[in-house]
Amino acid sequence: MTASPHVVVIGAGTLGMCTALNLVEQGARVTVLEAHSIASGSSGRSVGVVGSQLTDPFEIMLRVHSLRRFRQWEGEGLRFNHIGYLRLARTTSQMELFARSVEIQAEAGLRSRLVRANELRDLVPHINPDGLEGGLFGPDNGFLDPHEMCNFLAGIVRAKGGEIRQYRKLVGVQRRPGGYTLETDGGPVDRERRLIDRERRLIDCDVVVNAGGAWAPQVAALFGQRLHIWPERHEAVVIHLDEPLGYTMPMVMDLVNGEGSGLNFRHEKPGELIAEIHKVNSIAPEDPDNYNDQCEEQSKVDLAELLLERVPDLPGARLGRGWAGLYPVTADHRPFVGPFDASEPTLITAAGAGGYGIQLAPVIGQIAADWVLQGAPVSVPGSQSLAPSAERNVLGH
């Protein structure tokens, strides 16, 4: 590996941009290739939630790394809305898990606290606590605009000498001694000459990072790899209110380790909430180039029923526009970060973060950069387990 390798990052979503930033900060030469525009895939369709209210110590630790970066970027101008994050519990055993989470987060320097059922309305006055034991609340969590985040990071990458080529789809790969020659399609054609400069289409590099999101399996196939990432369709809907709430509603999530309705909703702006159903029953992976990116009417009906159960008295609530995006999901619901094949350490995967791509992007970018520059994830303990090993890279979602 050269002291300053040329790394091509495939994909300009949050994972790709965070990887590119970590690399340029450490002296690598970086080119980002994006088949469309920055944040045009799953990232741009996310609701942008960043939270640490989980029960697994490793998952919490990953978010400690991410939140450190978010705080830094916020200080540099990235907007972050600290509305808080409330995860609901339906059982005493879930509350016991939440109590342990409070301890783990406190040890890591994060603020969180348990909320009993009779205290839930102190945080969300409109909530119906029936059937709930309580919740886990993090006051410093919140949301951001993922499109804004990607473009914010792109600005830093460019300022540090990195290059971002949009509308450049990877179409061919040739291995060569010490690296790769990548071929892209032509991108926007020169309007006067109507010619595509072939030299512009070819890129020689030392290392490739596959951060293609829902397209990561297609990118992997160009390198002869079979990456098992299932693009799973998820829907979100805007909720309009007749009048603004007299408080800022935190993110509310009814899902603990796969148990719960999957309903989540949060403040977006005065008089407007955003909601989604976090659980789906996909019978087949979606084609990221040809899927229904609009919200289906039955989904709105299902969502309305769940909202009526949990927040029945919202002032004049009505459903507005909806949309769908893709969660790139692995079989064990943890991201792939690392080399697919130990014999080819110059080809790194950074994909498959599912619905947690935004909040994990900073730490995934950090781990991917470690693999590129150090040959191992030296800065994040335990993250070797995220490599797409044969045991993890299997069918399932």
Secondary structure, DSSP 8 states (H G I E B T S, - for coil): --SS-EEEEE--SHHHHHHHHHHHHTT-EEEEE-SSSTT-STGGGS--EE----S-HHHHHHHHHHHHHHHHHHHTT---B---EEEEE-SHHHHHHHHHHHHHHHHTT---EEEEGGGHHHH-TT---TT--EEEEETT-EE--HHHHHHHHHHHHHHTT-EEE-S--EEEEEEETTEEEEEE---S--TTT----HHHHEEEESEEEE--GGGHHHHHHHTT-----EEEEEEEEEEE-SS--SS---EEE--BTTBS--EEEEEEETTEEEEEE-----SS---TTS---S--HHHHHHHHHHHHHHSTT-TT-EEEEEEEEEEEE-TTSS-EEEESSTT-TTEEEEE-BGGGHHHHHHHHHHHHHHHHHHSS-TTSTTGGGGS--TTTS-S--
